[in-house]
Amino acid sequence: MTVQVLASVVDKEPQTLVEEMHIETDAIIVNQCDRYGVECFDYHNRNIRIFYMAERGVGLSRNTALMRADGDICLFSDQDIIYEEGYEEKILQAFEECPLADMIVFNIEVGEERRTYHNTEKKRVHWYNCGRYGAVSFAVKREKLLESGVTFSLLFGGGAKYSAGEDSLFLKQFMDKGYRVFASPVTIGREMEGDSTWFSGYHEKFFYDRGVLYHFLYGRLAKLWALRFLLVHKEKMCREISVREAYRIMQEGIASQKR
């Protein structure tokens, strides 16, 4: 089996990016810039394909890469991820040790302020905890993903109408189709520190967009899960907007999708 990195980036010089990310596998990089084009080159005997596109949107760019993927296992990525040496072997070994897995979510080291999870053991991922994992942790069997028909939403994520959540929806929809997702305690890379392409603070739009996302993730349980989310993260997220006000805004987001 082979691993192929599928990276969504914005206006990057490809060869420099591949070096910075420590790519050791074949890769498809969708470079959102001001032009269209295709470029291919070898990097340490690995095939790197670059697709330049003028449209913006992380969901669109991930789908563009997925449509052209040919590796056995697709590893989604961003421009700020640096992989550990031997990440391909780690991923392949994890799938070998968990033959039931259609997708495995791995650890990616991030700063404390942005950390939403850290796997300490191998375990099954379920609908009620899928919202904590980012797309850069996803390694999925390509044939299973194509079989499922699941793609990334164009409504959520950087460059889309709603600021984030395309990864959570992708994961839940995949599991809703009956495919099995496991979490692995193995770390395969880390996130470079820097400004996020979508996150600008815990303001009104953040909570409203989160409410919209919860409508799609949790349906009739959306309000309950929204309250739980705020109570768990209130120390970090509700310093400027109170829990009560944040909950009201999230409920507005939830209700907007029912009309």
SEZAGU-673892 format. One record per residue (C-alpha): residue in one letter; residue number from 1; x, z, y. Coordinates in nm, 4 decimals. Layout:
N
A, NUM, X, Z, Y
...
This chain:
259
M, 1, 0.0000, 0.0000, 0.0000
T, 2, 0.1074, -0.0621, 0.3575
V, 3, 0.0353, 0.1120, 0.6874
Q, 4, -0.0325, -0.0878, 1.0039
V, 5, -0.0454, 0.0666, 1.3509
L, 6, -0.3324, -0.0561, 1.5726
A, 7, -0.2509, 0.0430, 1.9303
S, 8, -0.4606, 0.0177, 2.2454
V, 9, -0.2398, 0.0138, 2.5560
V, 10, -0.2634, -0.0713, 2.9258
D, 11, -0.0147, -0.3062, 3.0932
K, 12, 0.2929, -0.2233, 2.8854
E, 13, 0.6127, -0.4151, 2.8047
P, 14, 0.5760, -0.4523, 2.4254
Q, 15, 0.9329, -0.4266, 2.3004
T, 16, 1.0054, -0.1205, 2.5143
L, 17, 0.6775, 0.0359, 2.4000
V, 18, 0.7556, -0.0195, 2.0304
E, 19, 1.0916, 0.1531, 2.0767
E, 20, 0.9372, 0.4442, 2.2682
M, 21, 0.6676, 0.4941, 2.0026
H, 22, 0.9225, 0.4828, 1.7173
I, 23, 0.7212, 0.2222, 1.5288
E, 24, 0.8416, 0.1877, 1.1672
T, 25, 0.5560, -0.0258, 1.0303
D, 26, 0.3801, -0.3513, 1.1069
A, 27, 0.1718, -0.3174, 1.4228
I, 28, -0.0952, -0.4897, 1.6286
I, 29, -0.0878, -0.3983, 1.9967
V, 30, -0.3735, -0.4911, 2.2276
N, 31, -0.2279, -0.4931, 2.5777
Q, 32, -0.4949, -0.4643, 2.8482
C, 33, -0.3472, -0.6386, 3.1502
D, 34, -0.4266, -0.9287, 3.3863
R, 35, -0.3843, -1.2224, 3.1486
Y, 36, -0.4537, -1.3591, 2.8041
G, 37, -0.2037, -1.4535, 2.5374
V, 38, -0.0460, -1.3800, 2.2010
E, 39, 0.3107, -1.2812, 2.1173
C, 40, 0.4836, -1.2024, 1.7879
F, 41, 0.8267, -1.0587, 1.7153
D, 42, 1.0164, -0.8728, 1.4435
Y, 43, 1.1288, -0.5164, 1.4996
H, 44, 1.3560, -0.3767, 1.2266
N, 45, 1.2040, -0.6237, 0.9787
R, 46, 0.8510, -0.5242, 1.0745
N, 47, 0.5988, -0.7676, 1.2189
I, 48, 0.4671, -0.6834, 1.5655
R, 49, 0.1764, -0.8843, 1.7098
I, 50, 0.0723, -0.8494, 2.0738
F, 51, -0.2661, -0.9608, 2.2052
Y, 52, -0.2928, -0.9706, 2.5833
M, 53, -0.6458, -0.9379, 2.7239
A, 54, -0.7829, -0.8987, 3.0752
E, 55, -1.0908, -0.6972, 2.9733
R, 56, -1.0748, -0.3179, 2.9845
G, 57, -1.2136, -0.0642, 2.7396
V, 58, -1.0557, 0.1355, 2.4603
G, 59, -1.3413, 0.0604, 2.2199
L, 60, -1.3135, -0.3123, 2.2840
S, 61, -0.9364, -0.3131, 2.2393
R, 62, -0.9496, -0.1079, 1.9169
N, 63, -1.2110, -0.3448, 1.7745
T, 64, -0.9974, -0.6424, 1.8784
A, 65, -0.7022, -0.5004, 1.6835
L, 66, -0.9185, -0.4106, 1.3848
M, 67, -1.0570, -0.7651, 1.3577
R, 68, -0.7013, -0.8945, 1.3161
A, 69, -0.5600, -0.6190, 1.0944
D, 70, -0.4265, -0.7008, 0.7486
G, 71, -0.2575, -0.3756, 0.6423
D, 72, -0.3998, -0.1632, 0.3615
I, 73, -0.4263, 0.1429, 0.5862
C, 74, -0.5006, 0.1173, 0.9592
L, 75, -0.3507, 0.3841, 1.1841
F, 76, -0.5111, 0.3892, 1.5295
S, 77, -0.2824, 0.4663, 1.8198
D, 78, -0.2348, 0.4844, 2.1975
Q, 79, 0.0585, 0.4124, 2.4251
D, 80, 0.1520, 0.7796, 2.4605
I, 81, 0.2056, 0.8522, 2.0896
I, 82, 0.5557, 0.9012, 1.9465
Y, 83, 0.5723, 0.8872, 1.5675
E, 84, 0.7900, 1.1023, 1.3477
E, 85, 1.0504, 0.9408, 1.1290
G, 86, 0.9015, 0.8524, 0.7904
Y, 87, 0.5394, 0.8630, 0.9055
E, 88, 0.4461, 0.5733, 0.6772
E, 89, 0.5690, 0.7582, 0.3683
K, 90, 0.3828, 1.0726, 0.4761
I, 91, 0.0577, 0.8810, 0.5157
L, 92, 0.0906, 0.6969, 0.1853
Q, 93, 0.1735, 1.0195, 0.0027
A, 94, -0.1314, 1.1932, 0.1530
F, 95, -0.3594, 0.9158, 0.0269
E, 96, -0.1908, 0.9262, -0.3136
E, 97, -0.2523, 1.3014, -0.3352
C, 98, -0.6152, 1.2603, -0.2211
P, 99, -0.7474, 0.9523, -0.4041
L, 100, -1.1078, 1.0281, -0.3009
A, 101, -1.0266, 0.9866, 0.0681
D, 102, -1.1439, 0.6762, 0.2506
M, 103, -0.9995, 0.8146, 0.5734
I, 104, -0.7549, 1.0962, 0.6489
V, 105, -0.7114, 1.2651, 0.9879
F, 106, -0.3551, 1.3867, 1.0467
N, 107, -0.2001, 1.6267, 1.2933
I, 108, -0.0712, 1.4849, 1.6218
E, 109, 0.1124, 1.7427, 1.8320
V, 110, -0.0358, 1.7735, 2.1833
G, 111, -0.0044, 2.0153, 2.4735
E, 112, -0.1987, 2.3403, 2.4527
E, 113, -0.4390, 2.2364, 2.7304
R, 114, -0.5459, 1.9210, 2.5448
R, 115, -0.5399, 2.0524, 2.1877
T, 116, -0.8767, 2.0334, 2.0110
Y, 117, -0.7655, 2.0949, 1.6523
H, 118, -0.4729, 2.1687, 1.4227
N, 119, -0.5129, 2.1209, 1.0487
T, 120, -0.3554, 2.3988, 0.8440
E, 121, -0.4849, 2.2866, 0.5044
K, 122, -0.6350, 1.9876, 0.3295
K, 123, -1.0130, 1.9957, 0.3641
R, 124, -1.3204, 1.7748, 0.3867
V, 125, -1.4423, 1.6735, 0.7318
H, 126, -1.8171, 1.7117, 0.7901
W, 127, -2.0688, 1.6023, 1.0557
Y, 128, -2.0597, 1.9406, 1.2295
N, 129, -1.6842, 1.9411, 1.2965
C, 130, -1.6061, 1.5710, 1.3435
G, 131, -1.6142, 1.5982, 1.7234
R, 132, -1.2727, 1.7611, 1.7467
Y, 133, -1.0623, 1.4706, 1.6148
G, 134, -0.9149, 1.1931, 1.8292
A, 135, -0.8729, 0.8347, 1.7127
V, 136, -0.4925, 0.8629, 1.7127
S, 137, -0.5240, 1.0983, 1.4145
F, 138, -0.7240, 0.8449, 1.2072
A, 139, -0.5713, 0.6630, 0.9114
V, 140, -0.8366, 0.4628, 0.7271
K, 141, -0.8424, 0.2259, 0.4314
R, 142, -0.9084, -0.1111, 0.5912
E, 143, -1.1253, -0.2516, 0.3123
K, 144, -1.3489, 0.0569, 0.3185
L, 145, -1.3852, 0.0355, 0.6947
L, 146, -1.4755, -0.3343, 0.6867
E, 147, -1.7172, -0.2623, 0.4035
S, 148, -1.8878, 0.0044, 0.6151
G, 149, -1.9430, -0.2257, 0.9124
V, 150, -1.8506, 0.0578, 1.1517
T, 151, -1.6769, -0.0319, 1.4795
F, 152, -1.5899, 0.1555, 1.7979
S, 153, -1.8644, 0.1998, 2.0577
L, 154, -1.8294, 0.0019, 2.3805
L, 155, -2.0248, 0.2687, 2.5731
F, 156, -1.7746, 0.5530, 2.5337
G, 157, -1.4030, 0.5980, 2.6011
G, 158, -1.1527, 0.4945, 2.8664
G, 159, -1.2761, 0.1928, 3.0627
A, 160, -1.6373, 0.2362, 2.9428
K, 161, -1.9517, 0.3765, 3.1067
Y, 162, -1.9106, 0.7220, 2.9530
S, 163, -1.5686, 0.8805, 2.9680
A, 164, -1.4940, 0.9791, 2.6073
G, 165, -1.6358, 1.0151, 2.2587
E, 166, -1.5864, 0.6770, 2.0931
D, 167, -1.3657, 0.8401, 1.8298
S, 168, -1.6223, 1.1092, 1.7382
L, 169, -1.8987, 0.8506, 1.7054
F, 170, -1.6771, 0.6259, 1.4956
L, 171, -1.5946, 0.9106, 1.2594
K, 172, -1.9545, 1.0309, 1.2253
Q, 173, -2.0936, 0.6817, 1.1675
F, 174, -1.8328, 0.6221, 0.8987
M, 175, -1.9296, 0.9437, 0.7213
D, 176, -2.3011, 0.8716, 0.7664
K, 177, -2.2453, 0.5564, 0.5605
G, 178, -2.1288, 0.7764, 0.2720
Y, 179, -1.7517, 0.7417, 0.3121
R, 180, -1.5272, 1.0413, 0.2582
V, 181, -1.2990, 1.1807, 0.5271
F, 182, -1.0392, 1.4515, 0.4725
A, 183, -0.8144, 1.6446, 0.7107
S, 184, -0.4447, 1.6755, 0.6277
P, 185, -0.2014, 1.9462, 0.7475
V, 186, 0.0730, 1.6809, 0.7719
T, 187, 0.2035, 1.6031, 1.1230
I, 188, 0.2872, 1.2366, 1.1838
G, 189, 0.3628, 1.2299, 1.5565
R, 190, 0.3226, 1.3822, 1.8996
E, 191, 0.1645, 1.2924, 2.2303
M, 192, 0.3879, 1.2347, 2.5313
E, 193, 0.2975, 1.4529, 2.8252
G, 194, 0.1473, 1.2705, 3.1207
D, 195, -0.1731, 1.1884, 3.3024
S, 196, -0.4669, 1.0955, 3.0830
T, 197, -0.6192, 0.7493, 3.1263
W, 198, -0.9713, 0.8994, 3.1236
F, 199, -0.9629, 1.2772, 3.1783
S, 200, -0.9776, 1.3912, 3.5416
G, 201, -1.1114, 1.7451, 3.5089
Y, 202, -1.4115, 1.9483, 3.3975
H, 203, -1.6461, 1.8174, 3.6618
E, 204, -2.0117, 1.7114, 3.6619
K, 205, -1.9479, 1.3694, 3.5084
F, 206, -1.7481, 1.5276, 3.2252
F, 207, -2.0407, 1.7499, 3.1225
Y, 208, -2.3030, 1.4783, 3.1771
D, 209, -2.1105, 1.2303, 2.9610
R, 210, -2.0613, 1.4977, 2.6974
G, 211, -2.4373, 1.5508, 2.6911
V, 212, -2.4957, 1.1791, 2.6342
L, 213, -2.2422, 1.1861, 2.3516
Y, 214, -2.4081, 1.4869, 2.1884
H, 215, -2.7404, 1.3029, 2.1821
F, 216, -2.5828, 1.0382, 1.9607
L, 217, -2.3751, 1.2817, 1.7559
Y, 218, -2.6260, 1.5568, 1.6833
G, 219, -2.9747, 1.4227, 1.7570
R, 220, -3.2322, 1.7033, 1.7579
L, 221, -2.9521, 1.9620, 1.7433
A, 222, -2.7821, 1.8265, 2.0566
K, 223, -2.8896, 2.1096, 2.2914
L, 224, -2.7880, 2.3789, 2.0441
W, 225, -2.4491, 2.2156, 1.9864
A, 226, -2.4015, 2.1735, 2.3623
L, 227, -2.4530, 2.5461, 2.4185
R, 228, -2.2166, 2.6294, 2.1340
F, 229, -1.9546, 2.3938, 2.2804
L, 230, -1.9717, 2.5614, 2.6212
L, 231, -1.9588, 2.9165, 2.4863
V, 232, -1.6545, 2.8369, 2.2703
H, 233, -1.4655, 2.6628, 2.5534
K, 234, -1.5970, 2.8475, 2.8590
E, 235, -1.2621, 3.0098, 2.9476
K, 236, -1.0954, 2.6694, 2.9789
M, 237, -1.3785, 2.4422, 3.0907
C, 238, -1.6072, 2.6563, 3.3065
R, 239, -1.3742, 2.7856, 3.5753
E, 240, -1.5281, 2.5775, 3.8562
I, 241, -1.8720, 2.5039, 3.7104
S, 242, -2.0540, 2.7963, 3.5479
V, 243, -2.1681, 2.7874, 3.1872
R, 244, -2.5314, 2.7874, 3.3038
E, 245, -2.4766, 2.4908, 3.5371
A, 246, -2.2661, 2.3004, 3.2836
Y, 247, -2.5402, 2.3481, 3.0236
R, 248, -2.8008, 2.2169, 3.2680
I, 249, -2.5892, 1.9067, 3.3315
M, 250, -2.5323, 1.8491, 2.9596
Q, 251, -2.9084, 1.8748, 2.9016
E, 252, -2.9585, 1.6067, 3.1667
G, 253, -2.7198, 1.3818, 2.9787
I, 254, -2.9013, 1.4467, 2.6518
A, 255, -3.2431, 1.3810, 2.8071
S, 256, -3.1268, 1.0564, 2.9714
Q, 257, -3.1027, 0.8918, 2.6279
K, 258, -3.4530, 0.9958, 2.5223
R, 259, -3.6257, 0.8080, 2.8022
